[in-house]
Amino acid sequence: MIKIVVGGQIDKQAIAELAKKIGGDSVSIEVKSDLDVAMAMKSGQYDYYIGACNTGGGGALAMAMALLGSDLCSTVSMPGSIKDESFMIEEIQKGKKAFGFTAQHAEVVVPILIREFIK
């Protein structure tokens, strides 16, 4: 089972519900504050982090960037711009563990990420 934690500044519960709906029994989903998310990821309690904010990289990834480093973080959408699926897959294959996006793009981004996480 893949352990995913949801943080970020907005729509945490909705993102968690969407991730669980897509991942089903293959995922365990928890919602936490950004500081708790980053510390839990750093200690290896979760496999992946997903979170949203208004910019995709600010509030969604700030704590993760600070504690995990930019090498493990990726912004997969920003206002008016969603990275393509191949970019997201490549980021996961590179070993990225924390993914930020705008809440408006959750319906596009979350299914791609969850599907790739559980492969």
Steps between C-alpha positions, in 0.01 A plus 500: 500500500627847406487755783404850384471811713305807391600851605510840336295810565163423341254219431692237699194290581366510143842400363525217753155372403586514130829317558325227702228464236764451230742285700245288685651225713844557347551824695490626854417872514544740793458876528745704709628854551791602280759482777375156608500386137859606441627346824312175433637481146853568623471216753369259233148456637345560155596410146362813332365845578244692294369847572337803346516875530419794274837496323585129498842546654471750784277384783470155346871424520671757725547277806583195289766699313646629826526159669535258208686718251409595146638173361198314642234759411317584179242759398272329249259786438485877534222747420411450135760227446489127567815299432434216260460143615842397372664768718318371810597140425861603447508689830375191685756284320773747605406431862300812581279447803313829554267649239332840501227630274218753488174382650320581174707231326448224757254308280767474229817465706396267784385210278831503311708512818304232685501266201878535471559467875330160509666354190 
